[in-house]
Amino acid sequence: MSSPNERVQQWAKEIASYSLVEWGRMPEIDLYMDQVITYMDRQLKVFRRSEEAKPLTPSMINNYVKDKLLKSPERKKYSSDHLASLYMICMVKQVLSIPDISELLKLLEESRSSEEMYRSFSSIQKTAFTEVTDRIAKMDDNRDELIQLALELSIEATARRTAVEKIISEMTRLPDDEPDKENQ
């Protein structure tokens, strides 16, 4: 039986070799809901905590559309733009609230196409996972070291989430919310 460290190392190898489907290799035809679920499940498989975990369900997608986080499908079909948005949503929903994700996507959409957002997201994700998997690869088969790394990563995730929330808050602040400089 393998140790926790060996299992984490194996997972890190899977993540290190993972890359998003390139924009040009996404399905060329629009997909129906059940096809979207199957496609996304394959794309997100490496990130599932367990085999039973479902990263995306039809009700989630319907709620994202209802909340205007995701554009409405055209004739019940989802395009590459939808798939790219769904992927980004699924990846950041573990860290950000749905309202924050919505605001972040709106900010990104102001200056980028869906394809540009997706390509940028892919590059940033690859860099982030490379940094984490490199740290894991340098570990010895030491339980205390593994626990320490888990603590470090959780604190870093909290710090980064807090920074993202502040950035989104400041970027979406209304001009009327600016403090009166004369009173300072």
N, C-alpha and C positions, 0 to 999 in steps of 0.2 A: 504494500500500500504506500502511496506517495505522501510526502509531508505537505503541510500547508504551503510552505515556501516553494516546493516543487510545483504545486498546483497553481500558485500565483505566477511563477516563472513561465509555466506553460500558457496561461492566459495572456501574459505580457507578450509572448511570442506571437500569439494570434492577433492581438491588438497592433503590434508593431508591423505585421504584414498586411493589416487591413487598410483599405483605402475606399473612399466613396466611389460609387459609380460615376465615371466622367459624364459631364453634361451630354455630350454627343452620343453616349451609349445608353441613355435612358430610353424607356420604351418610346417608340416612334408614334404609336397610336395612343389615344386617350383610353384610360382604364375605368371600368366600373368598380364600385365599392369593394366587392369581394376580391377583385384582382389587385386593387390597391393594398388591401390588407395582406394578401399573400406576398406581394412585392416588397412591402415595407418590412414584413416579418423577416424575410430573407436578408434585407439590408441591415437590420438591427439585431440579428441573431447573436452576434459576438458580444453585444452589450447587455444581454439578458442576464439577470442574476441566477435564474433557474430556467429549466426547460419549460416549466408551466407558465412563466411570466409572459404576459401579452403586452408588448410595448405600445400597441395601437389597436383600437377596436372601432367598429362602425359608429358606436355612440360617441366616442371621443371625437372622431372626425365631424360628425353632425354638430357636436357642441362647438368645435372650433369654427365651423361655418356660421353657426348661430351667433357666436360671440364676435364675428367678423375678424377672427384671427387668421382664417383661411378664406380665400375667395370662394364664392359659390361655384359648384361644378356646372359645366355647360351640358345640358341634357343628360344629367346624372353621370357624366364622365369627367375624369380627372386628368389633367395634362401634366407635362413635365414641370411646369411652374408649381402646380399643386404638390407634386411629389417632392420637389426641392424644399418647399415650405414645410411640408409634413416632417421631412427628415430633420430640418433645423429645429422645429418645435419639439420633436421627440428627444432630441439631444439636449436641449437646454431646459426642458420642463422639470428636470430633476433638480435644477438649481434656482430657476426663476419662477415667479408667479405668472399665471396666464396674462394678467394685465401688463406686467413688465415685458413679457415676450411680445405682446401685441405692440407696445410702444417701441420696442427695439426694432421690430420688423418694419414698422412705419418709418422710423428714422432711416433705416437702411434703404428702404424703397425710394426715399426722396432723391437719392443720388445714384442708385444702381438698378440695373435690370435684374430679373430673377436669376439669370445665368451668371451675372457678375457676383451677386450675393452668394450663390451656391459655390462658385469657384473659390471665392474668398473664404467662405466657411470651411470648405474642404482643406484648404491650405493651412488655415489656423488650427483646425482640428488635428491634422497630421503632425504639426509642430508640437502641439500640446501633448498628444499621446506619445510622441517620440521622447519628449523630455521625461515623462512619467515612466515609460517602459525602460529607458536607459537607467534611471534610478533603481528600478526593480532588478535589472540585470546585474548591477554592481553589488547586490546584496549577497551575503553568505547565507548558508542554510542555518540561520539563527532566529529563533522565535522572537527574542526581544528586539532584534533589529527590524523584523517584519512589523511588530506592534508599533515600534517607534515611527516607522515609515507611514503606517496607517494614521497615526496621530498627526504627523507633519502634513500629510496630504489633506486631512480633514480641516485642519486650521487654515491651510492655504486656500482651500475651497471656500471656506467661510469668508476669509479676507477678500477674495476675488468677487464673491457674490455681493458682499457689502459695497465694494467699489462699483460694481455694475449697477446696483440699485441707485447709488448716489449719482452716477453719470446719467442714467435714464431720467431720474428725477430732475436734475438740472437742465437736461436737454429738452424736456417737455414742459418746463416751467413757463407759465404765461408771462408776458412782459409786465403785467400788472402786479405780479408776484415779486418784482425786484424790490429790494429794500431801498428805502428813501435815503440817498447818500447825504442829504443835508442833515439828517438826524444822527449821523454817525460821528 
